[in-house]
Amino acid sequence: MKVGDLVRYQEVVHHATPMSYTEWKLGVLIDKRHNICDVLTTEGKKISLWSSLVQKAGKKDEKR
């Protein structure tokens, strides 16, 4: 993944419960450092997530 790529991400719903994530959402990768990714959401907010929760979006995701 490079800065500016369309990505899909999940957010943690509850930290105490394992595997408690939201559905996949789309965003744009703003910055990537060590194990943290900054993503610009479709609502216009910047969020920081663990790299394991961010994936490069494919062609099927672009159509959504």
Secondary structure by P-SEA (a helix, b strand, c coil): cccccccccccccccccccccccbbbbbbccccccbbbbbcccbbbbbbccccbbbbccccccc
